[in-house]
Amino acid sequence: MIVLAGGDIVQPGRILPNAALLIDGARIAAVEPHARVDMAGATVIQIPNCYVVPGFIDVHVHGVEGCDTLDEDDGIAHIASRLPRYGVTAFCPTTVACTPAALRAVLSKVAEARAARPATSARVLPAHLESNFINPDYRGAQPLSCLRRPSDQAGDREGEFSAADILAVIASARTDVGIVTLAPELPGGINLIRALVAAGTRVSLGHSGATLDEAMAAIDAGARHATHLFNRMTPMTHRAPGIAGAVLASDDVAAELICDGYHVHPAMSRIAIASKGVGRMMAITDGTAGSGLSVGARTHLGGQPIRVTKHAVVLDDGTVAGSCLTMDRAFRVIATTFGLPVTDAAMLCSTTPARELGLTGCGVLAEGATADVVILDRRFNVVHTFIDGEEVYRRPPASAVSLR
């Protein structure tokens, strides 16, 4: 038995100050509203002046600390081993558009990582494919050479592979594909949504120039997710709400939001969260191999060179290619820059992603729940991370950190 004593336990809608969380094996045994718990033989970890929150779940992350999901040398495992220090206990490895061979290889690595989680690594969830079926005009850093129309059949090749080749890879690894981002306005887009939904895949709207009507048609066809709301989609205006307006107006769709205060202005972030509610919004990083690296560092995204700047990562031509955000920073931005309660930050970073992905028992601190837990200090720095009740990360003491 492990007892986390003296911290402020964050639950949906409330905080239990100076409380105790009891962990028995992989489960939370109890949440006690006071820190004085008599547990003879238990391992007691005193955590005064700390928040206790559910483990962070990032549904959109391409990489971290120089590792990318498409790396040939098992990038998935490397990313999983590094994320717990940022409070992440589960994540969806996210790919950019790529060739069928590259997609097959990464999904094979996802399957391996899901089958056996190393003791110090985050859970690997089914992949998020920021797929080949996006609008070229809204591709951002996605490689143009890999984009295809959903209507493209095997006999209508535009290059070395067709849309059908990509769909065949997805079909062959169905259980390891969790989310597919696509642009519904492309020829065949609505039919592809219906087919993917029928097969049990979560469809996300993104990298799209869809109008309000086109986006609503996609939602009617079964799309239930929106990829990095506002980014790489038609701007929302009062006369032409576009895809962002459709997402905000529909209760059927949960939306991702890059919570760094740069990709989406803090004021617009607050408006969007207020509109959707914390129960239908998910904080994401859209993190890349540049996340966790210093400004000026050079690394890669799906084989393309990128450079870390103060606010994001960019291609050599200056195109924004994702973020350098980590989930602990996202939590901090929500609670400070956005000015939302810590309870809302925990919903956005943990509870809502868990519910939307169907992760039963995750994303909440309650008796019987999975013991995926993060301890944050008052500045929202990660102090401890637990997965299945095992400590997978502990912040080094200040004396062990070299100062440069």
Secondary structure by P-SEA (a helix, b strand, c coil): ccccccccccccccccccbbbbbccccccccccccccccccccccccccbbbbccccccccccccccccccccaaaaaaaaccccccccccccccccccaaaaaaaaaaaaaaaacccccccccccccccccccccccccccccccccccccccccccccccaaaaaaaaaaacccccbbbbbccccaaaaaaaaaaaabbbbbbccccccaaaaaaaaaacccccccccccccccccccccaaaaaaacccbbbbbccccccccaaaaaaaaaacccccbbbbcccccccccccccccccccbbbbbccccccccccccccccccaaaaaaaaaccccccaaaaaaaacaaaaaaaccccccccccccccbbbbbcccccccbbbcccccccccccccccccc
